[in-house]
Amino acid sequence: MQADAPGDIPAPTPSPERRTVRSPAARPRRATRAGTGPSLLAPGAAHDPYRLYRVLREEYPLSYDAALGAWLISRYDDVATALTDPRFTGFPHDEAPRGGPAPLGLCHGSARCLPSDRYTMVTATVPQHLADRVERTAYVLARRIAARQQADLVDEFCRWLPAGPEPARSPRRPSGRGAPTGADTGTGPAAGDGPCTRHTALRETALASLLANLLDDPDLLDALRIEPALTNRAWTETLRRDPPVQVVLRRTVTEVTLSGGTLPAGAPVACLTGAAGRDPERFAAPDVFDPFRRDQDRGTPGPAGCPAVVLGRLEAEQGLRALLDAMPAIRWADGFRPAATGLLTRGPKSLLVRPQDLR
């Protein structure tokens, strides 16, 4: 409702309701209202933001959050537009290049993560020495934990595995036993020296969410032991369902029409990536963790040219392999259930496990 919009902020112009339902399981949208809906900073939102996300997607797809000082968008199509369309730019740094790069998945939004022109696809690579370091670190950490009766994977594994930047060193030829996944092939920027790799917190959180999802499903863990290549699909699914970054801030360069209305030029916009990843019009049964889903979004982890995206995937693959090799019977500690916390960034703060089956 226009009357709900703050007096000094232009109210959005309502646009027609979305016309198609992509998922057979999706429920019909309720009539949407333009104006002010629930605040992202409301009490309890950090404990369980997904109820709030559902209300925003269904009833307030475009609403102004006075406490946050930004317009909220929560539907997959709208968020995808805000993250990729040149009519949006960085916020609050208006000197950011038009059209992005926007933070996405594990990418912090560095210009080095994009191709030099729109016709060139660049894929980041992991130098051989860094790939070896990740593999070695994963196995050392896993074997230290294996002898314990109980361990916290967040404190004792996830916070130590992600590799930070290293001093520059001359490239090494792949070893004779074959280069591991992501080895240096000279086809793109090296993963050890990009600005996105300086911040390991997102990769730590994403790794913790991956392990929480897999430990909740012993059958899936058994499948990964047989077919480790499935780890990549589980990683991508984790970043869709439980992204470490739940909110990305953008600003409109010009007037932009979205599914819930029209944003004015110069408007601050909070893109709720956590809500977009669970939009039932894009993903079937969106609250279910399903690495085998047919509607998987492979762009969820971030751009292929981002070193942190490639390095994060390698850390997930090597980390899970090391844990399963050292602890084949790993399971939750008795009575423990993982719980994600946080609003802007979100993930489990503790993962208590019993490394070995002592029964």
Contacts in CASP RR format, 6 or more apart in sequence:
PFRMAT RR
TARGET T0000
AUTHOR 0000-0000-0000
METHOD contacts of the structure
MODEL  1
MQADAPGDIPAPTPSPERRTVRSPAARPRRATRAGTGPSLLAPGAAHDPY
RLYRVLREEYPLSYDAALGAWLISRYDDVATALTDPRFTGFPHDEAPRGG
PAPLGLCHGSARCLPSDRYTMVTATVPQHLADRVERTAYVLARRIAARQQ
ADLVDEFCRWLPAGPEPARSPRRPSGRGAPTGADTGTGPAAGDGPCTRHT
ALRETALASLLANLLDDPDLLDALRIEPALTNRAWTETLRRDPPVQVVLR
RTVTEVTLSGGTLPAGAPVACLTGAAGRDPERFAAPDVFDPFRRDQDRGT
PGPAGCPAVVLGRLEAEQGLRALLDAMPAIRWADGFRPAATGLLTRGPKS
LLVRPQDLR
1 33 0 8 1.000
1 34 0 8 1.000
1 35 0 8 1.000
2 11 0 8 1.000
2 34 0 8 1.000
2 35 0 8 1.000
4 11 0 8 1.000
4 33 0 8 1.000
4 35 0 8 1.000
4 36 0 8 1.000
4 37 0 8 1.000
5 11 0 8 1.000
5 12 0 8 1.000
5 34 0 8 1.000
5 35 0 8 1.000
5 36 0 8 1.000
5 64 0 8 1.000
6 36 0 8 1.000
6 64 0 8 1.000
6 66 0 8 1.000
9 64 0 8 1.000
9 267 0 8 1.000
10 264 0 8 1.000
10 267 0 8 1.000
11 34 0 8 1.000
11 35 0 8 1.000
12 34 0 8 1.000
12 35 0 8 1.000
12 62 0 8 1.000
12 71 0 8 1.000
12 260 0 8 1.000
12 261 0 8 1.000
12 262 0 8 1.000
12 263 0 8 1.000
12 264 0 8 1.000
13 34 0 8 1.000
13 257 0 8 1.000
13 261 0 8 1.000
13 262 0 8 1.000
14 32 0 8 1.000
14 34 0 8 1.000
14 260 0 8 1.000
14 261 0 8 1.000
15 257 0 8 1.000
15 258 0 8 1.000
15 259 0 8 1.000
15 260 0 8 1.000
15 261 0 8 1.000
15 262 0 8 1.000
17 29 0 8 1.000
17 31 0 8 1.000
17 32 0 8 1.000
17 259 0 8 1.000
18 29 0 8 1.000
18 75 0 8 1.000
18 77 0 8 1.000
18 259 0 8 1.000
18 281 0 8 1.000
20 281 0 8 1.000
21 28 0 8 1.000
21 281 0 8 1.000
22 281 0 8 1.000
22 282 0 8 1.000
22 295 0 8 1.000
23 280 0 8 1.000
23 281 0 8 1.000
23 282 0 8 1.000
23 283 0 8 1.000
23 284 0 8 1.000
23 285 0 8 1.000
23 286 0 8 1.000
23 295 0 8 1.000
24 284 0 8 1.000
25 280 0 8 1.000
25 284 0 8 1.000
25 285 0 8 1.000
26 280 0 8 1.000
26 281 0 8 1.000
26 284 0 8 1.000
27 280 0 8 1.000
29 58 0 8 1.000
29 281 0 8 1.000
30 58 0 8 1.000
30 59 0 8 1.000
31 59 0 8 1.000
32 58 0 8 1.000
32 59 0 8 1.000
32 60 0 8 1.000
32 61 0 8 1.000
32 62 0 8 1.000
32 260 0 8 1.000
33 59 0 8 1.000
33 60 0 8 1.000
33 63 0 8 1.000
34 60 0 8 1.000
34 62 0 8 1.000
34 63 0 8 1.000
34 260 0 8 1.000
34 261 0 8 1.000
35 60 0 8 1.000
35 62 0 8 1.000
35 63 0 8 1.000
35 64 0 8 1.000
36 60 0 8 1.000
36 63 0 8 1.000
36 64 0 8 1.000
36 65 0 8 1.000
36 66 0 8 1.000
37 55 0 8 1.000
37 56 0 8 1.000
37 59 0 8 1.000
37 60 0 8 1.000
37 63 0 8 1.000
37 64 0 8 1.000
37 65 0 8 1.000
37 72 0 8 1.000
38 52 0 8 1.000
38 55 0 8 1.000
38 56 0 8 1.000
38 60 0 8 1.000
38 63 0 8 1.000
39 45 0 8 1.000
39 65 0 8 1.000
39 66 0 8 1.000
39 67 0 8 1.000
39 68 0 8 1.000
40 49 0 8 1.000
40 52 0 8 1.000
40 65 0 8 1.000
40 67 0 8 1.000
40 68 0 8 1.000
40 72 0 8 1.000
40 247 0 8 1.000
40 270 0 8 1.000
40 272 0 8 1.000
40 343 0 8 1.000
41 65 0 8 1.000
41 67 0 8 1.000
41 68 0 8 1.000
41 343 0 8 1.000
42 52 0 8 1.000
45 52 0 8 1.000
45 343 0 8 1.000
46 341 0 8 1.000
46 342 0 8 1.000
46 343 0 8 1.000
47 341 0 8 1.000
49 246 0 8 1.000
49 274 0 8 1.000
49 275 0 8 1.000
49 343 0 8 1.000
49 346 0 8 1.000
50 275 0 8 1.000
50 278 0 8 1.000
50 287 0 8 1.000
53 74 0 8 1.000
53 272 0 8 1.000
53 274 0 8 1.000
53 275 0 8 1.000
53 278 0 8 1.000
54 275 0 8 1.000
56 63 0 8 1.000
56 72 0 8 1.000
56 74 0 8 1.000
56 272 0 8 1.000
56 275 0 8 1.000
57 74 0 8 1.000
57 75 0 8 1.000
57 275 0 8 1.000
57 279 0 8 1.000
60 72 0 8 1.000
61 73 0 8 1.000
61 74 0 8 1.000
61 75 0 8 1.000
61 78 0 8 1.000
61 258 0 8 1.000
61 259 0 8 1.000
61 260 0 8 1.000
61 261 0 8 1.000
62 71 0 8 1.000
62 72 0 8 1.000
62 73 0 8 1.000
62 78 0 8 1.000
62 258 0 8 1.000
62 259 0 8 1.000
62 260 0 8 1.000
62 261 0 8 1.000
62 263 0 8 1.000
63 71 0 8 1.000
63 72 0 8 1.000
64 70 0 8 1.000
64 71 0 8 1.000
64 72 0 8 1.000
65 71 0 8 1.000
65 72 0 8 1.000
65 270 0 8 1.000
68 270 0 8 1.000
69 268 0 8 1.000
70 249 0 8 1.000
70 267 0 8 1.000
70 268 0 8 1.000
70 269 0 8 1.000
70 270 0 8 1.000
71 263 0 8 1.000
71 267 0 8 1.000
71 268 0 8 1.000
71 269 0 8 1.000
71 270 0 8 1.000
72 269 0 8 1.000
72 270 0 8 1.000
72 272 0 8 1.000
73 79 0 8 1.000
73 82 0 8 1.000
73 258 0 8 1.000
73 269 0 8 1.000
73 270 0 8 1.000
73 271 0 8 1.000
73 272 0 8 1.000
74 272 0 8 1.000
74 275 0 8 1.000
74 276 0 8 1.000
74 279 0 8 1.000
75 258 0 8 1.000
75 259 0 8 1.000
75 275 0 8 1.000
75 276 0 8 1.000
75 279 0 8 1.000
75 281 0 8 1.000
76 276 0 8 1.000
76 277 0 8 1.000
76 279 0 8 1.000
76 281 0 8 1.000
76 282 0 8 1.000
76 283 0 8 1.000
77 258 0 8 1.000
77 259 0 8 1.000
77 281 0 8 1.000
77 282 0 8 1.000
78 258 0 8 1.000
78 259 0 8 1.000
78 260 0 8 1.000
78 271 0 8 1.000
78 276 0 8 1.000
79 271 0 8 1.000
79 272 0 8 1.000
79 273 0 8 1.000
79 275 0 8 1.000
79 276 0 8 1.000
80 276 0 8 1.000
81 88 0 8 1.000
81 256 0 8 1.000
81 258 0 8 1.000
82 88 0 8 1.000
82 102 0 8 1.000
82 248 0 8 1.000
82 250 0 8 1.000
82 258 0 8 1.000
82 269 0 8 1.000
82 271 0 8 1.000
83 102 0 8 1.000
83 104 0 8 1.000
83 248 0 8 1.000
83 250 0 8 1.000
83 271 0 8 1.000
84 99 0 8 1.000
84 100 0 8 1.000
84 102 0 8 1.000
85 99 0 8 1.000
85 256 0 8 1.000
86 98 0 8 1.000
86 99 0 8 1.000
86 100 0 8 1.000
86 253 0 8 1.000
87 99 0 8 1.000
87 252 0 8 1.000
87 253 0 8 1.000
87 254 0 8 1.000
87 256 0 8 1.000
88 99 0 8 1.000
88 100 0 8 1.000
88 102 0 8 1.000
88 250 0 8 1.000
88 251 0 8 1.000
88 252 0 8 1.000
88 253 0 8 1.000
88 256 0 8 1.000
88 269 0 8 1.000
89 96 0 8 1.000
89 97 0 8 1.000
89 98 0 8 1.000
89 99 0 8 1.000
89 100 0 8 1.000
89 250 0 8 1.000
89 251 0 8 1.000
89 252 0 8 1.000
89 253 0 8 1.000
90 96 0 8 1.000
90 100 0 8 1.000
90 102 0 8 1.000
90 249 0 8 1.000
90 250 0 8 1.000
90 251 0 8 1.000
91 249 0 8 1.000
91 250 0 8 1.000
91 251 0 8 1.000
91 268 0 8 1.000
91 269 0 8 1.000
92 249 0 8 1.000
92 251 0 8 1.000
92 268 0 8 1.000
94 251 0 8 1.000
97 111 0 8 1.000
98 253 0 8 1.000
100 109 0 8 1.000
100 114 0 8 1.000
101 107 0 8 1.000
101 109 0 8 1.000
101 110 0 8 1.000
101 111 0 8 1.000
101 113 0 8 1.000
101 114 0 8 1.000
101 303 0 8 1.000
102 109 0 8 1.000
102 248 0 8 1.000
102 250 0 8 1.000
102 271 0 8 1.000
103 109 0 8 1.000
103 245 0 8 1.000
103 248 0 8 1.000
104 248 0 8 1.000
104 273 0 8 1.000
104 299 0 8 1.000
104 302 0 8 1.000
104 303 0 8 1.000
105 202 0 8 1.000
105 239 0 8 1.000
105 243 0 8 1.000
105 244 0 8 1.000
105 245 0 8 1.000
105 273 0 8 1.000
105 300 0 8 1.000
105 301 0 8 1.000
105 302 0 8 1.000
105 309 0 8 1.000
106 196 0 8 1.000
106 202 0 8 1.000
106 203 0 8 1.000
106 206 0 8 1.000
106 239 0 8 1.000
106 244 0 8 1.000
106 301 0 8 1.000
106 302 0 8 1.000
106 306 0 8 1.000
106 308 0 8 1.000
106 309 0 8 1.000
106 312 0 8 1.000
107 113 0 8 1.000
107 196 0 8 1.000
107 302 0 8 1.000
107 303 0 8 1.000
107 306 0 8 1.000
107 308 0 8 1.000
107 309 0 8 1.000
108 195 0 8 1.000
108 196 0 8 1.000
108 199 0 8 1.000
108 202 0 8 1.000
108 308 0 8 1.000
109 196 0 8 1.000
109 306 0 8 1.000
110 194 0 8 1.000
110 195 0 8 1.000
110 196 0 8 1.000
110 306 0 8 1.000
112 189 0 8 1.000
112 194 0 8 1.000
112 195 0 8 1.000
113 124 0 8 1.000
113 196 0 8 1.000
113 303 0 8 1.000
113 305 0 8 1.000
113 306 0 8 1.000
113 307 0 8 1.000
113 309 0 8 1.000
114 122 0 8 1.000
114 303 0 8 1.000
114 305 0 8 1.000
115 121 0 8 1.000
115 122 0 8 1.000
115 305 0 8 1.000
116 122 0 8 1.000
121 304 0 8 1.000
122 187 0 8 1.000
122 188 0 8 1.000
122 189 0 8 1.000
122 304 0 8 1.000
122 305 0 8 1.000
123 187 0 8 1.000
123 188 0 8 1.000
123 304 0 8 1.000
123 305 0 8 1.000
123 310 0 8 1.000
124 188 0 8 1.000
124 189 0 8 1.000
124 190 0 8 1.000
124 191 0 8 1.000
124 304 0 8 1.000
124 305 0 8 1.000
124 306 0 8 1.000
124 307 0 8 1.000
124 309 0 8 1.000
124 310 0 8 1.000
124 311 0 8 1.000
125 182 0 8 1.000
125 183 0 8 1.000
125 184 0 8 1.000
125 185 0 8 1.000
125 186 0 8 1.000
125 187 0 8 1.000
125 188 0 8 1.000
125 189 0 8 1.000
125 190 0 8 1.000
125 191 0 8 1.000
125 310 0 8 1.000
126 134 0 8 1.000
126 182 0 8 1.000
126 183 0 8 1.000
126 184 0 8 1.000
126 190 0 8 1.000
126 191 0 8 1.000
126 192 0 8 1.000
126 307 0 8 1.000
126 310 0 8 1.000
126 311 0 8 1.000
126 314 0 8 1.000
127 171 0 8 1.000
127 172 0 8 1.000
127 183 0 8 1.000
127 184 0 8 1.000
127 190 0 8 1.000
127 191 0 8 1.000
127 192 0 8 1.000
128 171 0 8 1.000
128 172 0 8 1.000
128 173 0 8 1.000
128 174 0 8 1.000
128 175 0 8 1.000
128 179 0 8 1.000
128 183 0 8 1.000
128 184 0 8 1.000
129 169 0 8 1.000
129 172 0 8 1.000
130 163 0 8 1.000
130 166 0 8 1.000
130 190 0 8 1.000
130 191 0 8 1.000
130 192 0 8 1.000
130 311 0 8 1.000
131 179 0 8 1.000
131 180 0 8 1.000
131 181 0 8 1.000
131 182 0 8 1.000
131 183 0 8 1.000
131 184 0 8 1.000
131 314 0 8 1.000
132 175 0 8 1.000
132 180 0 8 1.000
133 163 0 8 1.000
134 161 0 8 1.000
134 163 0 8 1.000
134 311 0 8 1.000
134 314 0 8 1.000
134 315 0 8 1.000
134 318 0 8 1.000
134 319 0 8 1.000
135 180 0 8 1.000
135 318 0 8 1.000
135 322 0 8 1.000
137 160 0 8 1.000
137 161 0 8 1.000
137 163 0 8 1.000
138 161 0 8 1.000
138 315 0 8 1.000
138 318 0 8 1.000
138 319 0 8 1.000
138 321 0 8 1.000
138 322 0 8 1.000
138 323 0 8 1.000
139 322 0 8 1.000
139 325 0 8 1.000
139 326 0 8 1.000
141 156 0 8 1.000
141 157 0 8 1.000
141 160 0 8 1.000
141 161 0 8 1.000
141 322 0 8 1.000
142 157 0 8 1.000
142 319 0 8 1.000
142 322 0 8 1.000
142 323 0 8 1.000
142 325 0 8 1.000
142 326 0 8 1.000
142 327 0 8 1.000
143 326 0 8 1.000
144 156 0 8 1.000
145 151 0 8 1.000
145 153 0 8 1.000
145 156 0 8 1.000
145 157 0 8 1.000
145 323 0 8 1.000
145 326 0 8 1.000
145 327 0 8 1.000
145 355 0 8 1.000
146 326 0 8 1.000
146 327 0 8 1.000
146 355 0 8 1.000
146 356 0 8 1.000
147 355 0 8 1.000
148 355 0 8 1.000
149 354 0 8 1.000
149 355 0 8 1.000
149 356 0 8 1.000
149 358 0 8 1.000
150 333 0 8 1.000
150 352 0 8 1.000
150 353 0 8 1.000
150 354 0 8 1.000
150 355 0 8 1.000
151 157 0 8 1.000
151 352 0 8 1.000
151 353 0 8 1.000
151 355 0 8 1.000
152 350 0 8 1.000
152 351 0 8 1.000
152 352 0 8 1.000
152 353 0 8 1.000
153 208 0 8 1.000
153 211 0 8 1.000
153 323 0 8 1.000
153 351 0 8 1.000
153 353 0 8 1.000
154 204 0 8 1.000
154 208 0 8 1.000
154 348 0 8 1.000
154 349 0 8 1.000
154 350 0 8 1.000
154 351 0 8 1.000
155 350 0 8 1.000
157 211 0 8 1.000
157 319 0 8 1.000
157 323 0 8 1.000
158 204 0 8 1.000
158 205 0 8 1.000
158 207 0 8 1.000
158 208 0 8 1.000
158 211 0 8 1.000
158 351 0 8 1.000
159 204 0 8 1.000
161 204 0 8 1.000
161 207 0 8 1.000
161 315 0 8 1.000
161 319 0 8 1.000
162 200 0 8 1.000
162 203 0 8 1.000
162 204 0 8 1.000
162 207 0 8 1.000
162 311 0 8 1.000
162 312 0 8 1.000
162 315 0 8 1.000
163 192 0 8 1.000
163 197 0 8 1.000
163 200 0 8 1.000
163 311 0 8 1.000
163 315 0 8 1.000
164 192 0 8 1.000
164 197 0 8 1.000
164 198 0 8 1.000
164 200 0 8 1.000
165 192 0 8 1.000
165 193 0 8 1.000
165 194 0 8 1.000
165 197 0 8 1.000
165 198 0 8 1.000
166 192 0 8 1.000
166 193 0 8 1.000
168 193 0 8 1.000
171 184 0 8 1.000
172 184 0 8 1.000
174 183 0 8 1.000
174 184 0 8 1.000
179 185 0 8 1.000
180 314 0 8 1.000
180 318 0 8 1.000
181 313 0 8 1.000
181 314 0 8 1.000
181 317 0 8 1.000
182 191 0 8 1.000
182 310 0 8 1.000
182 314 0 8 1.000
184 190 0 8 1.000
188 305 0 8 1.000
189 305 0 8 1.000
189 307 0 8 1.000
190 307 0 8 1.000
191 197 0 8 1.000
191 307 0 8 1.000
191 308 0 8 1.000
191 310 0 8 1.000
191 311 0 8 1.000
191 314 0 8 1.000
192 307 0 8 1.000
192 311 0 8 1.000
193 307 0 8 1.000
194 307 0 8 1.000
194 308 0 8 1.000
196 306 0 8 1.000
196 307 0 8 1.000
196 308 0 8 1.000
196 309 0 8 1.000
197 307 0 8 1.000
197 308 0 8 1.000
197 311 0 8 1.000
199 308 0 8 1.000
201 345 0 8 1.000
202 244 0 8 1.000
202 245 0 8 1.000
202 308 0 8 1.000
202 345 0 8 1.000
203 308 0 8 1.000
203 311 0 8 1.000
203 312 0 8 1.000
203 315 0 8 1.000
205 244 0 8 1.000
205 345 0 8 1.000
205 346 0 8 1.000
205 347 0 8 1.000
206 235 0 8 1.000
206 238 0 8 1.000
206 239 0 8 1.000
206 243 0 8 1.000
206 244 0 8 1.000
206 312 0 8 1.000
206 316 0 8 1.000
207 312 0 8 1.000
207 315 0 8 1.000
207 316 0 8 1.000
207 319 0 8 1.000
208 347 0 8 1.000
208 348 0 8 1.000
208 351 0 8 1.000
209 238 0 8 1.000
209 242 0 8 1.000
209 244 0 8 1.000
209 340 0 8 1.000
209 347 0 8 1.000
209 348 0 8 1.000
210 234 0 8 1.000
210 235 0 8 1.000
210 238 0 8 1.000
210 316 0 8 1.000
210 320 0 8 1.000
211 320 0 8 1.000
211 323 0 8 1.000
211 351 0 8 1.000
212 242 0 8 1.000
212 338 0 8 1.000
212 340 0 8 1.000
212 348 0 8 1.000
212 351 0 8 1.000
213 234 0 8 1.000
213 237 0 8 1.000
213 238 0 8 1.000
213 241 0 8 1.000
213 242 0 8 1.000
213 289 0 8 1.000
214 220 0 8 1.000
214 221 0 8 1.000
214 224 0 8 1.000
214 234 0 8 1.000
214 320 0 8 1.000
215 221 0 8 1.000
215 330 0 8 1.000
215 331 0 8 1.000
215 332 0 8 1.000
215 338 0 8 1.000
215 351 0 8 1.000
215 353 0 8 1.000
216 289 0 8 1.000
216 338 0 8 1.000
217 289 0 8 1.000
218 331 0 8 1.000
220 234 0 8 1.000
220 291 0 8 1.000
221 324 0 8 1.000
221 330 0 8 1.000
223 230 0 8 1.000
224 230 0 8 1.000
224 231 0 8 1.000
224 234 0 8 1.000
224 320 0 8 1.000
224 324 0 8 1.000
225 324 0 8 1.000
225 328 0 8 1.000
228 317 0 8 1.000
228 320 0 8 1.000
228 321 0 8 1.000
230 291 0 8 1.000
231 316 0 8 1.000
231 317 0 8 1.000
231 320 0 8 1.000
231 321 0 8 1.000
232 313 0 8 1.000
232 317 0 8 1.000
233 291 0 8 1.000
233 292 0 8 1.000
233 296 0 8 1.000
234 291 0 8 1.000
235 301 0 8 1.000
235 313 0 8 1.000
235 316 0 8 1.000
235 317 0 8 1.000
236 291 0 8 1.000
236 296 0 8 1.000
236 297 0 8 1.000
236 298 0 8 1.000
236 299 0 8 1.000
236 300 0 8 1.000
236 301 0 8 1.000
237 289 0 8 1.000
237 290 0 8 1.000
237 291 0 8 1.000
237 293 0 8 1.000
237 296 0 8 1.000
238 289 0 8 1.000
239 300 0 8 1.000
239 301 0 8 1.000
240 277 0 8 1.000
240 283 0 8 1.000
240 296 0 8 1.000
240 297 0 8 1.000
240 300 0 8 1.000
241 277 0 8 1.000
241 278 0 8 1.000
241 286 0 8 1.000
241 287 0 8 1.000
241 289 0 8 1.000
242 340 0 8 1.000
242 346 0 8 1.000
242 347 0 8 1.000
243 273 0 8 1.000
243 274 0 8 1.000
243 277 0 8 1.000
243 300 0 8 1.000
243 346 0 8 1.000
244 345 0 8 1.000
244 346 0 8 1.000
244 347 0 8 1.000
245 273 0 8 1.000
245 344 0 8 1.000
245 345 0 8 1.000
246 272 0 8 1.000
246 273 0 8 1.000
246 274 0 8 1.000
246 342 0 8 1.000
246 343 0 8 1.000
246 344 0 8 1.000
246 345 0 8 1.000
246 346 0 8 1.000
247 270 0 8 1.000
247 271 0 8 1.000
247 272 0 8 1.000
247 273 0 8 1.000
247 274 0 8 1.000
247 343 0 8 1.000
247 344 0 8 1.000
248 270 0 8 1.000
248 271 0 8 1.000
248 273 0 8 1.000
249 268 0 8 1.000
249 269 0 8 1.000
249 270 0 8 1.000
249 271 0 8 1.000
250 268 0 8 1.000
250 269 0 8 1.000
250 271 0 8 1.000
251 266 0 8 1.000
251 267 0 8 1.000
251 268 0 8 1.000
251 269 0 8 1.000
252 263 0 8 1.000
252 264 0 8 1.000
252 265 0 8 1.000
252 266 0 8 1.000
252 267 0 8 1.000
252 269 0 8 1.000
253 265 0 8 1.000
253 266 0 8 1.000
254 265 0 8 1.000
255 262 0 8 1.000
255 263 0 8 1.000
255 264 0 8 1.000
255 265 0 8 1.000
256 262 0 8 1.000
256 263 0 8 1.000
257 263 0 8 1.000
263 269 0 8 1.000
274 346 0 8 1.000
276 282 0 8 1.000
277 283 0 8 1.000
277 286 0 8 1.000
277 297 0 8 1.000
277 300 0 8 1.000
278 286 0 8 1.000
278 287 0 8 1.000
279 286 0 8 1.000
280 286 0 8 1.000
282 295 0 8 1.000
282 297 0 8 1.000
283 293 0 8 1.000
283 295 0 8 1.000
283 297 0 8 1.000
284 293 0 8 1.000
284 294 0 8 1.000
284 295 0 8 1.000
285 293 0 8 1.000
301 309 0 8 1.000
301 312 0 8 1.000
301 313 0 8 1.000
302 309 0 8 1.000
303 309 0 8 1.000
304 310 0 8 1.000
323 330 0 8 1.000
324 330 0 8 1.000
326 355 0 8 1.000
327 353 0 8 1.000
327 355 0 8 1.000
327 356 0 8 1.000
329 355 0 8 1.000
329 356 0 8 1.000
329 357 0 8 1.000
330 353 0 8 1.000
330 354 0 8 1.000
330 355 0 8 1.000
330 356 0 8 1.000
331 353 0 8 1.000
331 354 0 8 1.000
331 357 0 8 1.000
332 338 0 8 1.000
332 352 0 8 1.000
332 353 0 8 1.000
332 354 0 8 1.000
333 352 0 8 1.000
333 353 0 8 1.000
333 354 0 8 1.000
334 354 0 8 1.000
336 352 0 8 1.000
336 353 0 8 1.000
338 348 0 8 1.000
338 350 0 8 1.000
338 351 0 8 1.000
339 348 0 8 1.000
339 349 0 8 1.000
340 346 0 8 1.000
340 347 0 8 1.000
340 348 0 8 1.000
341 347 0 8 1.000
341 348 0 8 1.000
341 349 0 8 1.000
END
